[in-house]
Structure formats: structure tokens, C-alpha cells
């Protein structure tokens, strides 16, 4: 991945201007799940959530393997610049984080289980980095799309945070807010590890499982 050392957000007026439209094509079907990738139309009863947990290549792979997940994609969210490119996000001047958009069937996988997976596979205490990947685009984030998702996200964050504090591992820095505009990343990044099985994975997790009572 392109390494950047930008470790603080820029003022909105200093962010890159971006562009009014996406200027690259996207695949129609998910390379692994054979579901639509670029669509806002999802099956009735399904839900969407966005997660940021470091490099989105490995993060997407984790979520597409979860039972009950219908489709995943990678993109940019939480920042200022409209329709950014990967190179622009890597400068740290867009305020976006690398995100995974997860479309799932709550009858088969609870949002709470996705959140627990999210916390267990990365280190939510590291601020603007994950492991050796340093920059605002690697920050931890949960972007919810329903009030119930918000409630679950905040309750589980508190529960996991208490466990990390008990283990003296620091405070959770995960950004939790309503899902902002999501901008799809370029085709090369979609299902990257399905195309490149030996590609880069960064999962600087704490090694701490979710407490059983949560």
C-alpha cells in the first residue's frame, strides 16, 4: 500500500477539491460472492454498514467470508473530497478513511456479530494508523445506517473498550457516526485479495476476544 505519514485531519477548506463525478468504471459483479458491487438497490430486509479498519484490501476479505454477507466493496468515506482517487486519499488531504461497504442479511448474521468481528481483527486504539500503515485514511470507523445499528455499535464499543482498559491496552479511538457519502474505490482495489491471494494484509489486532457477556 502507498505509505503516508499524514497523521492529522486537514481543515475542510484545505482538502483537495476532488471532482463532480467518478471518472473510472466499476465491475458489475462481486468476484467472490457473485452479487452486485456498484448498486444502491439491495434485497428487501437487508442492511448496509460501513467499516474502516486499516488497509481495505484485507478488511474486505474478512467481511466477504462472513456468513450472511451478501456483497462487499471498498471505498472512501468520512472525509471532505468528493469522488477522490486512491492517490488523493493517500496524501491525507481528503480526510477520508479506507472503508468496506458491507451489505448483509440480518436474518443470517446480526449486526452485532459484524461489529464484534470488526473489533477483533484490528486494533481500535491506534488512532490514525494500523500497524505500520500510518495516516488518517487508516483510522478505525463504524458508520451506521439505522438507529438500531448506532445503539448496537455504541454499546459494543463500550463493552470492548472496558475489556481493553482492563487489559491496559488503551482507549478505543473508533469514529462512530451516521454513514456519510461513500465513494467507491477503483476497480483494482475491489476484491483485491481474490485477484492477488498473496497480496498485502494488515491486521494489527489486539489479540483480545470480545467478552462473552457482551
N, CA, C and O of each residue as an XYZ file, in Angstrom:
856
protein
N       0.837     -1.198      0.000
C       0.000      0.000      0.000
C       0.873      1.250      0.000
O       2.001      1.226      0.494
N       0.357      2.321     -0.546
C       1.045      3.602     -0.587
C       1.142      4.148      0.830
O       0.124      4.395      1.477
N       2.388      4.340      1.321
C       2.581      4.758      2.700
C       2.568      6.271      2.818
O       3.266      6.971      2.084
N       1.777      6.763      3.739
C       1.749      8.188      4.005
C       1.980      8.416      5.481
O       1.717      7.534      6.298
N       2.469      9.592      5.830
C       2.714      9.907      7.230
C       1.790     11.008      7.718
O       2.048     11.606      8.763
N       0.720     11.288      6.988
C      -0.255     12.276      7.432
C      -1.013     11.720      8.625
O      -1.758     10.751      8.480
N      -0.843     12.303      9.783
C      -1.449     11.759     10.989
C      -2.387     12.748     11.661
O      -2.638     12.659     12.863
N      -2.901     13.682     10.887
C      -3.938     14.560     11.409
C      -4.831     15.006     10.255
O      -4.387     15.128      9.114
N      -6.089     15.243     10.579
C      -7.033     15.696      9.568
C      -6.720     17.129      9.165
O      -6.181     17.908      9.951
N      -7.068     17.464      7.919
C      -6.869     18.824      7.443
C      -8.174     19.592      7.592
O      -9.248     18.994      7.652
N      -8.083     20.903      7.650
C      -9.288     21.730      7.685
C     -10.064     21.524      6.387
O      -9.452     21.392      5.327
N     -11.394     21.494      6.442
C     -12.182     21.239      5.229
C     -11.805     22.141      4.059
O     -11.791     21.696      2.911
N     -11.503     23.393      4.341
C     -11.157     24.309      3.247
C      -9.793     24.009      2.643
O      -9.459     24.524      1.575
N      -9.001     23.177      3.322
C      -7.686     22.798      2.797
C      -7.710     21.444      2.099
O      -6.697     21.014      1.547
N      -8.850     20.773      2.118
C      -8.964     19.463      1.484
C      -8.898     19.586     -0.034
O      -9.221     20.630     -0.600
N      -8.478     18.513     -0.676
C      -8.425     18.500     -2.131
C      -9.831     18.666     -2.713
O     -10.801     18.210     -2.108
N      -9.958     19.314     -3.882
C     -11.285     19.632     -4.422
C     -12.036     18.433     -4.977
O     -13.266     18.441     -5.025
N     -11.306     17.393     -5.401
C     -11.985     16.237     -5.963
C     -12.635     16.537     -7.301
O     -12.120     17.329     -8.091
N     -13.780     15.894     -7.549
C     -14.447     16.052     -8.852
C     -15.937     15.769     -8.684
O     -16.357     15.168     -7.696
N     -16.712     16.200     -9.640
C     -18.164     16.088     -9.521
C     -18.673     14.680     -9.800
O     -19.761     14.320     -9.349
N     -17.903     13.873    -10.539
C     -18.333     12.525    -10.879
C     -17.170     11.558    -10.773
O     -16.008     11.943    -10.902
N     -17.494     10.318    -10.542
C     -16.485      9.260    -10.565
C     -15.973      9.120    -12.002
O     -16.763      9.113    -12.946
N     -14.653      9.008    -12.166
C     -14.093      9.002    -13.517
C     -13.437      7.677    -13.888
O     -12.475      7.639    -14.656
N     -13.976      6.583    -13.326
C     -13.455      5.262    -13.680
C     -14.603      4.257    -13.594
O     -15.556      4.474    -12.845
N     -14.524      3.166    -14.348
C     -15.590      2.158    -14.329
C     -15.448      1.229    -13.132
O     -14.381      1.139    -12.523
N     -16.528      0.545    -12.806
C     -16.526     -0.445    -11.731
C     -17.065     -1.770    -12.250
O     -17.855     -1.792    -13.194
N     -16.641     -2.878    -11.637
C     -17.192     -4.177    -12.055
C     -18.658     -4.281    -11.662
O     -19.081     -3.705    -10.659
N     -19.425     -5.010    -12.445
C     -20.835     -5.183    -12.125
C     -21.065     -6.248    -11.063
O     -22.009     -6.145    -10.280
N     -20.213     -7.272    -11.025
C     -20.423     -8.388    -10.118
C     -19.244     -8.560     -9.168
O     -18.097     -8.285     -9.518
N     -19.549     -9.018     -7.970
C     -18.546     -9.310     -6.966
C     -17.753    -10.538     -7.392
O     -18.335    -11.558     -7.763
N     -16.447    -10.444     -7.342
C     -15.595    -11.510     -7.854
C     -15.733    -12.804     -7.048
O     -15.522    -13.893     -7.582
N     -16.081    -12.689     -5.785
C     -16.195    -13.867     -4.914
C     -17.644    -14.258     -4.683
O     -17.994    -15.432     -4.808
N     -18.492    -13.292     -4.349
C     -19.870    -13.570     -3.952
C     -20.851    -13.552     -5.120
O     -22.009    -13.937     -4.956
N     -20.415    -13.118     -6.276
C     -21.263    -13.034     -7.471
C     -22.550    -12.260     -7.202
O     -23.631    -12.655     -7.639
N     -22.418    -11.164     -6.483
C     -23.527    -10.254     -6.211
C     -23.173     -8.896     -6.806
O     -22.010     -8.650     -7.125
N     -24.150     -8.016     -6.958
C     -23.824     -6.683     -7.466
C     -22.832     -5.960     -6.542
O     -22.898     -6.093     -5.320
N     -21.931     -5.207     -7.135
C     -20.973     -4.410     -6.368
C     -21.421     -2.964     -6.317
O     -21.556     -2.380     -5.242
N     -21.651     -2.392     -7.482
C     -21.997     -0.970     -7.569
C     -23.501     -0.827     -7.688
O     -24.045     -0.789     -8.792
N     -24.170     -0.747     -6.553
C     -25.623     -0.593     -6.573
C     -26.118     -0.098     -5.233
O     -25.549     -0.432     -4.193
N     -27.163      0.690     -5.249
C     -27.845      1.096     -4.031
C     -29.102      0.264     -3.819
O     -29.796      0.421     -2.815
N     -29.393     -0.618     -4.765
C     -30.556     -1.487     -4.655
C     -30.142     -2.796     -4.005
O     -29.333     -3.546     -4.550
N     -30.707     -3.063     -2.830
C     -30.360     -4.282     -2.110
C     -31.646     -5.067     -1.846
O     -32.735     -4.492     -1.857
N     -31.530     -6.365     -1.612
C     -32.733     -7.178     -1.360
C     -33.521     -6.664     -0.152
O     -32.946     -6.129      0.796
N     -34.814     -6.830     -0.202
C     -35.683     -6.390      0.889
C     -35.256     -7.038      2.199
O     -35.007     -8.243      2.256
N     -35.173     -6.228      3.247
C     -34.810     -6.728      4.555
C     -33.322     -6.741      4.831
O     -32.910     -6.943      5.973
N     -32.506     -6.530      3.811
C     -31.056     -6.497      4.009
C     -30.641     -5.120      4.538
O     -31.388     -4.149      4.414
N     -29.445     -5.046      5.127
C     -28.935     -3.804      5.675
C     -27.540     -3.512      5.132
O     -26.867     -4.385      4.585
N     -27.130     -2.264      5.299
C     -25.810     -1.808      4.861
C     -25.106     -1.162      6.042
O     -25.731     -0.462      6.839
N     -23.811     -1.396      6.153
C     -22.990     -0.697      7.137
C     -21.600     -0.503      6.541
O     -21.174     -1.266      5.674
N     -20.905      0.517      7.010
C     -19.549      0.805      6.554
C     -18.586      0.643      7.722
O     -18.869      1.071      8.842
N     -17.444      0.017      7.445
C     -16.420     -0.182      8.466
C     -15.058      0.277      7.942
O     -14.687     -0.016      6.805
N     -14.328      0.995      8.779
C     -12.943      1.347      8.479
C     -12.035      0.673      9.486
O     -12.197      0.866     10.691
N     -11.088     -0.108      9.014
C     -10.201     -0.834      9.931
C      -8.821     -1.044      9.326
O      -8.268     -2.143      9.350
N      -8.281      0.044      8.783
C      -6.972     -0.054      8.154
C      -7.084     -0.347      6.670
O      -8.096     -0.042      6.040
N      -6.038     -0.939      6.118
C      -5.984     -1.241      4.687
C      -7.227     -2.003      4.255
O      -7.532     -3.065      4.800
N      -7.941     -1.465      3.282
C      -9.225     -2.073      2.921
C      -9.106     -3.366      2.126
O     -10.105     -4.063      1.950
N      -7.920     -3.705      1.642
C      -7.769     -4.965      0.925
C      -8.089     -6.154      1.830
O      -8.960     -6.967      1.519
N      -7.385     -6.243      2.935
C      -7.606     -7.346      3.863
C      -8.916     -7.233      4.610
O      -9.534     -8.243      4.947
N      -9.340     -6.014      4.871
C     -10.590     -5.806      5.591
C     -11.773     -6.350      4.791
O     -12.659     -6.996      5.351
N     -11.787     -6.090      3.483
C     -12.890     -6.595      2.666
C     -12.908     -8.124      2.663
O     -13.974     -8.737      2.731
N     -11.739     -8.727      2.586
C     -11.663    -10.192      2.571
C     -12.307    -10.787      3.819
O     -13.013    -11.792      3.732
N     -12.072    -10.182      4.967
C     -12.655    -10.680      6.214
C     -14.175    -10.651      6.146
O     -14.833    -11.616      6.535
N     -14.735     -9.555      5.657
C     -16.183     -9.435      5.645
C     -16.838    -10.275      4.566
O     -17.942    -10.774      4.786
N     -16.210    -10.458      3.404
C     -16.875    -11.268      2.383
C     -16.903    -12.739      2.799
O     -17.683    -13.516      2.249
N     -16.065    -13.132      3.759
C     -16.064    -14.507      4.238
C     -17.120    -14.758      5.315
O     -17.372    -15.910      5.669
N     -17.734    -13.707      5.836
C     -18.703    -13.865      6.915
C     -20.026    -14.407      6.378
O     -20.570    -13.853      5.423
N     -20.553    -15.476      6.970
C     -21.870    -15.977      6.559
C     -22.926    -14.894      6.710
O     -22.934    -14.158      7.697
N     -23.811    -14.800      5.735
C     -24.862    -13.798      5.792
C     -24.523    -12.497      5.105
O     -25.395    -11.645      4.929
N     -23.273    -12.325      4.714
C     -22.891    -11.123      3.959
C     -23.186    -11.373      2.483
O     -22.715    -12.348      1.898
N     -23.966    -10.481      1.897
C     -24.424    -10.634      0.511
C     -23.435    -10.025     -0.480
O     -23.178    -10.602     -1.536
N     -22.886     -8.873     -0.147
C     -21.936     -8.209     -1.044
C     -21.040     -7.286     -0.238
O     -21.424     -6.803      0.827
N     -19.851     -7.048     -0.754
C     -18.920     -6.088     -0.163
C     -18.282     -5.265     -1.273
O     -18.236     -5.678     -2.432
N     -17.801     -4.113     -0.897
C     -16.980     -3.306     -1.801
C     -16.073     -2.461     -0.936
O     -16.268     -2.358      0.275
N     -15.080     -1.859     -1.564
C     -14.192     -0.957     -0.841
C     -14.287      0.444     -1.428
O     -14.540      0.632     -2.617
N     -14.074      1.415     -0.554
C     -14.170      2.799     -0.999
C     -13.651      3.754      0.047
O     -12.877      3.384      0.930
N     -14.093      4.989     -0.069
C     -13.597      6.066      0.783
C     -14.787      6.761      1.425
O     -15.793      7.024      0.766
N     -14.666      7.060      2.728
C     -15.790      7.653      3.447
C     -15.286      8.468      4.625
O     -14.169      8.280      5.106
N     -16.131      9.372      5.073
C     -15.837     10.133      6.277
C     -15.080     11.413      6.071
O     -14.788     12.129      7.029
N     -14.749     11.718      4.801
C     -13.934     12.893      4.537
C     -14.680     14.012      3.842
O     -15.900     14.134      3.949
N     -13.924     14.820      3.131
C     -14.439     16.045      2.534
C     -14.434     16.019      1.016
O     -15.366     16.517      0.385
N     -13.410     15.453      0.433
C     -13.203     15.495     -1.013
C     -14.196     14.606     -1.757
O     -14.268     13.411     -1.468
N     -14.965     15.145     -2.709
C     -15.898     14.311     -3.464
C     -15.195     13.492     -4.544
O     -14.299     13.985     -5.230
N     -15.615     12.234     -4.681
C     -15.084     11.341     -5.724
C     -13.560     11.349     -5.783
O     -12.984     11.625     -6.835
N     -12.901     11.050     -4.665
C     -11.436     11.091     -4.653
C     -10.839      9.882     -5.363
O     -11.505      8.866     -5.560
N      -9.586     10.012     -5.737
C      -8.824      8.877     -6.239
C      -8.047      8.264     -5.073
O      -7.892      8.878     -4.017
N      -7.568      7.053     -5.289
C      -6.753      6.391     -4.262
C      -5.526      7.238     -3.932
O      -5.171      7.415     -2.767
N      -4.893      7.752     -4.972
C      -3.685      8.559     -4.753
C      -3.994      9.794     -3.930
O      -3.194     10.196     -3.085
N      -5.145     10.398     -4.167
C      -5.526     11.584     -3.394
C      -5.787     11.232     -1.937
O      -5.378     11.965     -1.037
N      -6.465     10.118     -1.701
C      -6.729      9.700     -0.324
C      -5.418      9.438      0.411
O      -5.293      9.738      1.598
N      -4.450      8.879     -0.297
C      -3.164      8.565      0.327
C      -2.351      9.807      0.710
O      -1.413      9.709      1.502
N      -2.695     10.954      0.163
C      -1.980     12.171      0.569
C      -2.386     12.630      1.955
O      -1.672     13.414      2.581
N      -3.525     12.154      2.445
C      -4.046     12.626      3.715
C      -4.790     13.934      3.606
O      -5.170     14.514      4.623
N      -5.006     14.413      2.394
C      -5.639     15.715      2.196
C      -7.088     15.600      1.724
O      -7.622     16.534      1.126
N      -7.726     14.460      1.990
C      -9.153     14.305      1.666
C      -9.992     14.080      2.926
O     -11.211     14.251      2.906
N      -9.339     13.699      4.008
C      -9.974     13.348      5.290
C     -10.790     12.060      5.238
O     -11.492     11.741      6.198
N     -10.713     11.318      4.142
C     -11.420     10.048      4.050
C     -10.635      8.940      4.735
O      -9.409      8.995      4.834
N     -11.361      7.934      5.205
C     -10.728      6.690      5.621
C     -11.064      5.600      4.615
O     -12.103      5.661      3.958
N     -10.202      4.614      4.492
C     -10.483      3.473      3.636
C     -11.587      2.659      4.304
O     -11.467      2.284      5.470
N     -12.659      2.386      3.568
C     -13.840      1.770      4.158
C     -14.287      0.550      3.366
O     -14.044      0.436      2.165
N     -14.948     -0.357      4.076
C     -15.597     -1.506      3.448
C     -17.106     -1.325      3.595
O     -17.610     -1.136      4.702
N     -17.813     -1.384      2.486
C     -19.276     -1.331      2.498
C     -19.783     -2.765      2.538
O     -19.506     -3.556      1.636
N     -20.522     -3.093      3.584
C     -20.997     -4.451      3.798
C     -22.516     -4.474      3.675
O     -23.218     -3.771      4.401
N     -23.012     -5.287      2.753
C     -24.449     -5.500      2.606
C     -24.737     -6.894      3.149
O     -24.169     -7.879      2.676
N     -25.622     -6.978      4.146
C     -25.796     -8.252      4.835
C     -27.262     -8.543      5.128
O     -28.109     -7.650      5.145
N     -27.527     -9.815      5.357
C     -28.868    -10.291      5.694
C     -28.940    -10.446      7.209
O     -28.350    -11.384      7.744
N     -29.640     -9.564      7.922
C     -29.674     -9.646      9.380
C     -30.378    -10.896      9.901
O     -30.287    -11.204     11.089
N     -31.082    -11.622      9.024
C     -31.681    -12.888      9.436
C     -30.626    -13.987      9.530
O     -30.853    -15.027     10.148
N     -29.469    -13.746      8.908
C     -28.393    -14.748      8.912
C     -27.182    -14.307      9.708
O     -26.469    -15.149     10.254
N     -26.933    -13.026      9.787
C     -25.816    -12.529     10.580
C     -26.248    -11.228     11.245
O     -26.679    -10.292     10.572
N     -26.134    -11.176     12.539
C     -26.522     -9.976     13.284
C     -25.481     -8.887     13.103
O     -24.286     -9.167     13.003
N     -25.939     -7.645     13.061
C     -25.005     -6.524     13.000
C     -24.026     -6.595     14.163
O     -22.851     -6.264     14.005
N     -24.500     -7.025     15.333
C     -23.619     -7.144     16.497
C     -22.456     -8.081     16.219
O     -21.340     -7.825     16.670
N     -22.694     -9.159     15.486
C     -21.613    -10.095     15.178
C     -20.593     -9.470     14.228
O     -19.394     -9.726     14.341
N     -21.071     -8.652     13.294
C     -20.146     -7.954     12.401
C     -19.299     -6.962     13.192
O     -18.104     -6.824     12.932
N     -19.900     -6.277     14.146
C     -19.154     -5.327     14.969
C     -18.116     -6.057     15.824
O     -16.989     -5.582     15.969
N     -18.484     -7.194     16.383
C     -17.527     -7.960     17.176
C     -16.352     -8.417     16.317
O     -15.201     -8.340     16.745
N     -16.638     -8.887     15.119
C     -15.559     -9.255     14.196
C     -14.676     -8.059     13.906
O     -13.449     -8.154     13.946
N     -15.304     -6.940     13.616
C     -14.592     -5.690     13.344
C     -13.575     -5.390     14.451
O     -12.411     -5.110     14.164
N     -14.006     -5.449     15.698
C     -13.105     -5.116     16.796
C     -12.003     -6.158     16.983
O     -10.882     -5.810     17.351
N     -12.306     -7.411     16.737
C     -11.326     -8.466     16.999
C     -10.228     -8.554     15.946
O      -9.162     -9.107     16.220
N     -10.465     -8.019     14.742
C      -9.483     -8.201     13.666
C      -8.613     -6.971     13.411
O      -7.785     -6.986     12.500
N      -8.786     -5.905     14.203
C      -7.867     -4.780     14.072
C      -7.657     -4.181     15.461
O      -8.257     -4.636     16.434
N      -6.809     -3.164     15.549
C      -6.539     -2.516     16.830
C      -7.237     -1.166     16.847
O      -6.764     -0.225     16.210
N      -8.357     -1.048     17.565
C      -9.131      0.191     17.539
C      -8.580      1.286     18.443
O      -9.228      2.315     18.636
N      -7.382      1.070     19.001
C      -6.791      2.066     19.907
C      -5.698      2.894     19.245
O      -5.099      3.746     19.902
N      -5.422      2.669     17.968
C      -4.217      3.232     17.358
C      -4.409      4.594     16.697
O      -3.450      5.151     16.164
N      -5.595      5.131     16.718
C      -5.781      6.452     16.120
C      -5.622      6.418     14.620
O      -6.276      5.631     13.936
N      -4.752      7.274     14.103
C      -4.588      7.393     12.653
C      -3.537      6.437     12.113
O      -2.607      6.847     11.420
N      -3.692      5.172     12.432
C      -2.805      4.161     11.851
C      -3.321      2.775     12.185
O      -4.176      2.597     13.052
N      -2.775      1.790     11.467
C      -2.902      0.382     11.811
C      -1.546     -0.254     11.559
O      -1.101     -0.352     10.415
N      -0.890     -0.685     12.626
C       0.438     -1.267     12.468
C       1.391     -0.283     11.838
O       1.537      0.845     12.311
N       2.048     -0.711     10.756
C       2.994      0.156     10.057
C       2.332      1.107      9.075
O       2.999      1.961      8.492
N       1.026      0.967      8.887
C       0.299      1.858      7.982
C      -0.124      3.104      8.760
O      -1.004      3.049      9.619
N       0.514      4.213      8.444
C       0.284      5.451      9.194
C      -0.426      6.459      8.305
O      -0.012      6.696      7.170
N      -1.493      7.051      8.823
C      -2.206      8.064      8.066
C      -3.668      8.110      8.447
O      -4.214      7.145      8.983
N      -4.298      9.233      8.169
C      -5.704      9.395      8.534
C      -6.607      8.429      7.781
O      -7.708      8.133      8.244
N      -6.166      7.930      6.630
C      -7.004      7.011      5.851
C      -7.042      5.607      6.452
O      -7.759      4.741      5.951
N      -6.281      5.376      7.517
C      -6.275      4.070      8.173
C      -7.008      4.091      9.511
O      -6.892      3.145     10.290
N      -7.754      5.144      9.784
C      -8.407      5.227     11.085
C      -9.576      4.253     11.195
O     -10.182      3.860     10.198
N      -9.862      3.886     12.403
C     -10.945      2.967     12.724
C     -12.274      3.701     12.693
O     -12.383      4.810     13.217
N     -13.297      3.087     12.076
C     -14.595      3.754     11.969
C     -15.727      2.753     11.826
O     -15.578      1.715     11.182
N     -16.856      3.076     12.431
C     -18.126      2.392     12.185
C     -19.112      3.451     11.739
O     -19.412      4.383     12.485
N     -19.613      3.311     10.533
C     -20.603      4.244     10.003
C     -21.929      3.489      9.871
O     -22.083      2.628      9.005
N     -22.866      3.821     10.730
C     -24.124      3.095     10.812
C     -25.172      3.704      9.880
O     -25.067      4.857      9.464
N     -26.191      2.887      9.564
C     -27.245      3.358      8.652
C     -28.634      3.298      9.276
O     -29.609      3.699      8.641
N     -28.742      2.806     10.499
C     -30.035      2.773     11.193
C     -29.814      3.138     12.657
O     -28.704      2.988     13.167
N     -30.857      3.617     13.340
C     -30.735      3.902     14.771
C     -30.362      2.661     15.583
O     -29.619      2.761     16.559
N     -30.871      1.501     15.187
C     -30.535      0.274     15.912
C     -29.063     -0.070     15.744
O     -28.418     -0.515     16.693
N     -28.528      0.130     14.552
C     -27.094     -0.088     14.359
C     -26.285      0.850     15.245
O     -25.272      0.446     15.816
N     -26.720      2.086     15.362
C     -25.997      3.016     16.230
C     -26.009      2.522     17.677
O     -24.977      2.524     18.348
N     -27.171      2.104     18.147
C     -27.272      1.635     19.529
C     -26.328      0.461     19.763
O     -25.595      0.434     20.751
N     -26.349     -0.501     18.859
C     -25.508     -1.691     18.997
C     -24.031     -1.306     18.936
O     -23.234     -1.779     19.746
N     -23.668     -0.460     17.993
C     -22.274     -0.068     17.838
C     -21.744      0.604     19.100
O     -20.634      0.306     19.543
N     -22.514      1.491     19.669
C     -22.053      2.215     20.852
C     -21.997      1.305     22.080
O     -21.068      1.406     22.881
N     -22.979      0.422     22.234
C     -22.969     -0.494     23.373
C     -21.788     -1.459     23.298
O     -21.128     -1.712     24.306
N     -21.523     -1.995     22.117
C     -20.432     -2.947     21.985
C     -19.073     -2.259     22.072
O     -18.105     -2.851     22.550
N     -18.999     -1.026     21.615
C     -17.753     -0.268     21.759
C     -17.429     -0.053     23.230
O     -16.276     -0.180     23.643
N     -18.437      0.268     24.011
C     -18.231      0.447     25.444
C     -17.807     -0.862     26.104
O     -16.914     -0.874     26.950
N     -18.447     -1.960     25.718
C     -18.119     -3.261     26.307
C     -16.694     -3.682     25.957
O     -15.948     -4.139     26.823
N     -16.319     -3.528     24.692
C     -14.963     -3.923     24.287
C     -13.937     -2.956     24.857
O     -12.838     -3.358     25.238
N     -14.301     -1.677     24.913
C     -13.397     -0.691     25.490
C     -13.100     -0.989     26.947
O     -11.965     -0.827     27.396
N     -14.109     -1.424     27.689
C     -13.895     -1.779     29.094
C     -12.928     -2.946     29.219
O     -12.080     -2.967     30.110
N     -13.062     -3.922     28.314
C     -12.151     -5.065     28.335
C     -10.727     -4.640     27.996
O      -9.780     -5.108     28.629
N     -10.560     -3.767     27.013
C      -9.217     -3.298     26.661
C      -8.599     -2.483     27.788
O      -7.405     -2.596     28.064
N      -9.415     -1.664     28.436
C      -8.891     -0.891     29.570
C      -8.482     -1.818     30.717
O      -7.477     -1.590     31.390
N      -9.277     -2.860     30.924
C      -8.933     -3.828     31.970
C      -7.597     -4.486     31.673
O      -6.847     -4.822     32.589
N      -7.298     -4.670     30.388
C      -6.022     -5.273     29.983
C      -4.924     -4.220     29.802
O      -3.810     -4.544     29.393
N      -5.244     -2.963     30.108
C      -4.282     -1.853     29.999
C      -3.788     -1.646     28.566
O      -2.601     -1.417     28.334
N      -4.714     -1.730     27.615
C      -4.346     -1.588     26.207
C      -4.770     -0.246     25.610
O      -4.624     -0.048     24.404
N      -5.278      0.657     26.395
C      -5.609      1.976     25.882
C      -7.069      2.132     25.535
O      -7.847      1.179     25.596
N      -7.428      3.346     25.171
C      -8.815      3.683     24.858
C      -9.121      3.478     23.376
O      -8.252      3.649     22.521
N     -10.351      3.115     23.089
C     -10.797      2.966     21.707
C     -10.913      4.337     21.046
O     -11.468      5.271     21.625
N     -10.387      4.446     19.836
C     -10.438      5.710     19.085
C     -11.387      5.626     17.894
O     -11.414      6.535     17.065
N     -12.154      4.564     17.797
C     -13.052      4.338     16.657
C     -14.045      5.488     16.491
O     -14.702      5.908     17.444
N     -14.135      5.978     15.274
C     -15.103      7.017     14.922
C     -16.452      6.345     14.660
O     -16.546      5.453     13.817
N     -17.487      6.764     15.371
C     -18.827      6.191     15.200
C     -19.778      7.316     14.835
O     -19.971      8.253     15.608
N     -20.369      7.219     13.657
C     -21.349      8.223     13.250
C     -22.205      7.697     12.110
O     -21.921      6.653     11.524
N     -23.251      8.440     11.812
C     -24.127      8.053     10.720
C     -23.337      7.981      9.419
O     -22.452      8.799      9.169
N     -23.666      7.002      8.605
C     -22.903      6.775      7.379
C     -22.873      8.025      6.501
O     -23.928      8.525      6.110
N     -21.693      8.532      6.188
C     -21.578      9.663      5.272
C     -21.610      9.165      3.828
O     -21.807      7.975      3.579
N     -21.420     10.059      2.902
C     -21.342      9.658      1.496
C     -20.187      8.690      1.302
O     -19.076      8.918      1.782
N     -20.464      7.626      0.601
C     -19.469      6.587      0.328
C     -19.065      6.664     -1.140
O     -19.915      6.647     -2.030
N     -17.769      6.750     -1.379
C     -17.247      6.832     -2.743
C     -16.503      5.534     -3.061
O     -15.538      5.181     -2.383
N     -16.953      4.839     -4.083
C     -16.322      3.580     -4.455
C     -14.864      3.795     -4.857
O     -14.518      4.785     -5.501
N     -14.023      2.846     -4.461
C     -12.628      2.853     -4.893
C     -12.515      2.236     -6.282
O     -13.447      1.603     -6.778
N     -11.373      2.431     -6.887
C     -11.122      1.957     -8.237
C     -11.218      0.432     -8.328
O     -11.066     -0.277     -7.332
N     -11.474     -0.052     -9.540
C     -11.667     -1.482     -9.789
C     -10.501     -2.312     -9.268
O     -10.715     -3.407     -8.748
N      -9.279     -1.820     -9.394
C      -8.112     -2.598     -8.973
C      -8.183     -2.961     -7.497
O      -7.616     -3.973     -7.085
N      -8.872     -2.151     -6.692
C      -8.951     -2.399     -5.254
C     -10.126     -3.291     -4.853
O     -10.139     -3.833     -3.747
N     -11.113     -3.450     -5.742
C     -12.282     -4.257     -5.409
C     -11.900     -5.738     -5.385
O     -11.361     -6.265     -6.358
N     -12.187     -6.406     -4.254
C     -11.837     -7.824     -4.068
C     -10.361     -8.072     -4.417
O     -10.015     -9.045     -5.086
N      -9.532     -7.185     -3.954
C      -8.113     -7.205     -4.321
C      -7.458     -8.545     -4.005
O      -6.682     -9.061     -4.810
N      -7.762     -9.107     -2.849
C      -7.068    -10.332     -2.447
C      -7.622    -11.572     -3.137
O      -6.993    -12.629     -3.091
N      -8.780    -11.467     -3.774
C      -9.242    -12.552     -4.629
C      -8.433    -12.574     -5.924
O      -8.200    -13.632     -6.508
N      -8.015    -11.403     -6.358
C      -7.189    -11.295     -7.560
C      -5.721    -11.554     -7.250
O      -4.974    -12.042     -8.099
N      -5.310    -11.220     -6.018
C      -3.905    -11.325     -5.614
C      -3.840    -12.048     -4.264
O      -3.659    -11.404     -3.231
N      -3.984    -13.371     -4.260
C      -4.093    -14.110     -2.995
C      -2.917    -13.911     -2.049
O      -3.070    -14.057     -0.836
N      -1.767    -13.585     -2.576
C      -0.595    -13.373     -1.728
C      -0.347    -11.896     -1.463
O       0.744    -11.510     -1.041
N      -1.359    -11.069     -1.709
C      -1.219     -9.635     -1.528
C      -1.169     -9.230     -0.067
O      -1.276    -10.057      0.839
N      -1.002     -7.938      0.130
C      -0.784     -7.371      1.459
C      -2.023     -7.444      2.342
O      -3.131     -7.118      1.918
N      -1.808     -7.875      3.569
C      -2.844     -7.875      4.604
C      -2.265     -7.220      5.858
O      -1.184     -7.590      6.317
N      -2.976     -6.269      6.394
C      -2.556     -5.667      7.659
C      -3.677     -5.837      8.674
O      -4.748     -5.249      8.528
N      -3.429     -6.642      9.700
C      -4.411     -6.813     10.764
C      -3.678     -6.712     12.101
O      -3.345     -7.716     12.730
N      -3.442     -5.479     12.508
C      -2.719     -5.225     13.756
C      -3.679     -5.336     14.930
O      -3.926     -4.355     15.632
N      -4.226     -6.542     15.146
C      -5.251     -6.678     16.176
C      -4.652     -6.754     17.572
O      -3.450     -6.962     17.741
N      -5.502     -6.583     18.554
C      -5.042     -6.606     19.950
C      -4.871     -8.025     20.478
O      -4.202     -8.242     21.489
N      -5.479     -8.993     19.788
C      -5.446    -10.370     20.279
C      -6.487    -10.636     21.353
O      -6.515    -11.718     21.939
N      -7.347     -9.649     21.614
C      -8.342     -9.774     22.667
C      -9.703    -10.116     22.052
O     -10.224     -9.372     21.221
N     -10.266    -11.243     22.470
C     -11.597    -11.627     22.019
C     -12.654    -10.800     22.738
O     -12.415    -10.261     23.819
N     -13.811    -10.711     22.124
C     -14.907     -9.985     22.747
C     -15.332    -10.706     24.024
O     -15.428    -11.933     24.021
N     -15.589     -9.983     25.112
C     -16.046    -10.647     26.334
C     -17.337    -11.404     26.091
O     -18.224    -10.891     25.408
N     -17.471    -12.603     26.627
C     -18.603    -13.462     26.322
C     -19.926    -12.883     26.777
O     -20.970    -13.223     26.220
N     -19.907    -12.032     27.757
C     -21.153    -11.465     28.264
C     -21.689    -10.341     27.400
O     -22.829     -9.917     27.593
N     -20.891     -9.835     26.434
C     -21.298     -8.689     25.618
C     -22.155     -9.142     24.450
O     -22.593     -8.316     23.650
